[in-house]
Amino acid sequence: MEIGSLKETQILSKKISKIISPGDVIFLYGEIGVGKTTFVRFLINHLEVENGIKKNDVLSPTFNIVYDYDIGKTKVHHYDLYRLKNYRDILELGMFETSKSHIKIIEWPELIDSKPKDRIDIFFQYSQPEDSRKVTIAGFGKWKDYNFDEI
């Protein structure tokens, strides 16, 4: 699918936010500046609004590696693995040891050797015109047969 504006990114993130639930994992792929963190900001803000919670400033966790957001009974962990150099660094985070009551959104998941079976992979690519993005969504495990083309 093509998204050509912030509004379209917001619509996509809202649609994804409506189908995910605690225990879900989303991997975000794409170059720097392609819109991964913007997508996460819209997704988390939508979950906050749906739960009657004041919107947070959702920042890129590049330097902190992870930010946590309490949204009702659910916690969202937003990871950015860009600065990590190897899989050992990822293991030290214990990101897959946390409760199944959390939603995990992970930017730059390429270093993860043992990927969770149940996950959604979202690929962002620059497109033409330059403010457009090509977005491809793939599901694995419980998401394998989900028709993301209808989103």
C-alpha positions in Angstrom: 0.0 0.0 0.0 1.1 3.6 -0.5 0.7 6.3 2.2 1.3 9.8 1.1 0.7 12.0 4.2 0.8 12.1 7.9 -3.0 11.7 7.9 -2.7 8.4 6.0 0.0 7.2 8.4 -2.4 8.1 11.3 -5.2 6.1 9.7 -3.0 3.1 9.2 -1.7 3.2 12.8 -5.3 3.5 14.0 -6.4 0.5 12.0 -3.5 -1.6 13.4 -4.2 -0.4 17.0 -7.7 -1.8 16.7 -6.6 -5.3 15.9 -3.7 -5.7 18.3 -3.9 -6.8 21.9 -1.7 -7.6 24.9 1.0 -10.2 24.0 1.3 -8.9 20.4 4.7 -8.0 18.8 5.2 -5.6 15.9 8.5 -5.3 14.1 9.1 -2.1 12.1 11.6 -2.1 9.3 12.9 0.8 7.2 15.5 3.4 6.7 16.1 6.3 9.1 13.4 8.9 8.7 11.0 6.7 6.8 8.2 7.1 9.4 8.6 4.2 11.9 8.5 6.4 15.0 5.7 8.6 13.6 3.6 5.4 13.0 4.3 4.3 16.6 3.4 7.8 18.0 0.0 7.7 16.2 -0.6 4.1 17.3 0.2 4.8 21.0 -1.7 8.0 21.0 -4.8 6.3 19.5 -4.6 3.6 22.2 -4.4 6.3 24.9 -7.4 8.2 23.5 -9.4 5.0 23.3 -8.6 4.4 27.0 -9.4 7.9 28.1 -5.7 8.7 28.8 -4.0 12.0 28.0 -1.7 11.6 25.0 2.0 11.3 25.6 4.8 12.8 23.6 6.0 9.6 22.0 9.7 10.0 21.2 12.2 7.8 19.4 13.8 5.6 22.0 17.1 5.6 20.0 19.2 6.7 23.0 17.1 5.1 25.8 16.5 1.9 23.7 13.0 1.4 25.2 10.1 3.6 26.4 7.2 2.2 28.3 3.6 3.5 28.1 0.9 2.5 30.6 -2.4 2.4 28.7 -5.2 1.2 30.8 -4.5 -2.4 31.8 -1.9 -2.7 29.0 1.7 -1.7 28.9 3.3 -0.8 25.5 7.0 -1.3 25.2 8.5 0.7 22.3 12.1 -0.4 21.5 14.6 1.1 19.1 17.5 -1.3 18.5 19.4 0.9 16.1 22.4 1.5 18.4 22.8 -2.1 19.4 25.6 -4.0 17.8 24.9 -7.7 18.4 22.3 -10.2 19.5 23.9 -10.4 23.0 22.9 -6.8 23.6 19.3 -7.6 22.7 19.3 -10.6 25.0 20.3 -8.4 27.9 17.2 -6.3 27.4 15.0 -9.3 28.2 12.4 -8.0 25.8 10.8 -11.4 25.2 10.8 -12.4 28.9 8.3 -9.8 29.9 4.6 -10.4 30.5 2.2 -11.4 27.8 0.1 -8.5 29.0 2.4 -6.1 27.1 2.4 -5.0 23.5 5.9 -4.8 22.1 6.8 -2.5 19.1 10.3 -2.9 17.9 12.2 -0.7 15.5 15.3 -2.1 13.8 14.6 -5.8 14.6 17.2 -7.1 12.1 19.6 -8.3 14.8 17.0 -10.5 16.5 18.0 -14.1 15.7 15.1 -15.8 17.4 12.0 -13.9 16.3 8.7 -14.6 18.0 6.4 -16.9 16.1 3.4 -14.6 16.5 4.2 -11.2 15.1 3.4 -8.5 12.6 6.2 -7.2 10.4 5.7 -3.8 8.9 8.1 -2.6 6.2 8.3 1.1 5.3 10.1 2.2 2.1 10.6 5.6 0.6 8.6 6.1 -2.6 7.8 8.7 -5.2 6.8 11.4 -4.8 9.3 11.9 -2.0 6.7 12.3 0.8 5.1 9.0 -0.1 5.9 5.7 1.6 5.3 2.1 0.4 4.1 0.0 3.3 4.1 -3.8 3.3 2.6 -5.8 6.2 3.2 -9.5 6.8 1.8 -11.6 9.5 3.4 -14.7 11.2 2.0 -17.4 13.5 -1.5 -16.3 14.6 -1.3 -13.4 12.1 -0.3 -15.7 9.2 -3.8 -15.7 7.6 -4.9 -12.2 8.4 -5.6 -10.1 5.3 -3.6 -6.9 5.9 -4.5 -5.8 2.4 -8.0 -4.9 3.7 -6.5 -2.4 6.2 
